[in-house]
Amino acid sequence: MRVALCQIVSTPEPAANLELVADGVRRAAESGADLAVFPEATMACFGTKLGPLAEPLDGPWASEVRRIADDAGIAVVAGMFTPADEGRVTNTLLVTGRGLDAHYDKIHLYDAFGFAESRTVAPGAEPLVVDLAGTRFGVTTCYDVRFPGLFTALTDQGASVIVTAASWGAGEGKRDQWELLVRARALDSTSWIAACGQADPRTRGIEPSGKAPTGIGYSTVAGPLGAIHAQLADAPDVLVVDLDEEPVQQARGSVPVLANRKF
């Protein structure tokens, strides 16, 4: 499966961010990708009031992403916000194109480093694995990467590739943690991890304010034995990689941590 990680800097304006999606999908399709992955909060960056922007999965924003994916003939994963109860939203990954029409609601909410996502976001409950181009892939969102049980649960459902869409918080040691966690989840699951983050807004002359996690870049693909296979820097860019099944099967044969689990 050929995957394009489309590292962007989302704005507070959903319509403007659709233009970023269209450009990334175009570049992904031109590279022959089966799947274009965009970050968490593609619809609107964190630090924005999300409630007034949230739309249902059949609303105009998601419908336009579906159209873009269908016109390009590839699948797309993109972060958006859907309405939830008690005035909150759900942090949702839309999975569309190539016959797919699914979504994943972020399970683990980012109540850490002085930020409380749960104040405005309702948690999801169900993991998601889908089929594309002969490969089963699972999807996760940002803070999920700190919880290995979700990643092994996705492999139990047949995933050999796990996508992580993120808007990683900046700060001392945070890039090190990002890379370490992506690599660790690859080892836990002996799977490919394709982790696409928001680019650092400072590369576009935007100085972040407050505690909102607005991205650091460094979208990373880690192989099933935990090595970094490919990586972007901090600025917006597109990374295209081929993720083959053979290294996954070799890793699971030589390091059978999934089969050897006791818990």
Secondary structure as UniProt FT lines:
FT   STRAND          2..7
FT   HELIX           14..30
FT   TURN            31..32
FT   STRAND          35..37
FT   TURN            40..41
FT   TURN            46..47
FT   HELIX           51..53
FT   TURN            57..58
FT   HELIX           60..72
FT   STRAND          75..83
FT   HELIX           85..87
FT   STRAND          89..97
FT   TURN            98..99
FT   STRAND          100..105
FT   STRAND          111..112
FT   TURN            113..114
FT   STRAND          115..116
FT   HELIX           117..119
FT   STRAND          121..122
FT   STRAND          129..132
FT   TURN            133..134
FT   STRAND          135..141
FT   HELIX           142..146
FT   HELIX           148..156
FT   TURN            157..158
FT   STRAND          161..166
FT   TURN            172..173
FT   HELIX           174..189
FT   STRAND          192..197
FT   HELIX           201..204
FT   TURN            210..211
FT   STRAND          220..222
FT   TURN            224..225
FT   STRAND          228..231
FT   STRAND          237..242
FT   HELIX           245..254
FT   HELIX           257..260
//
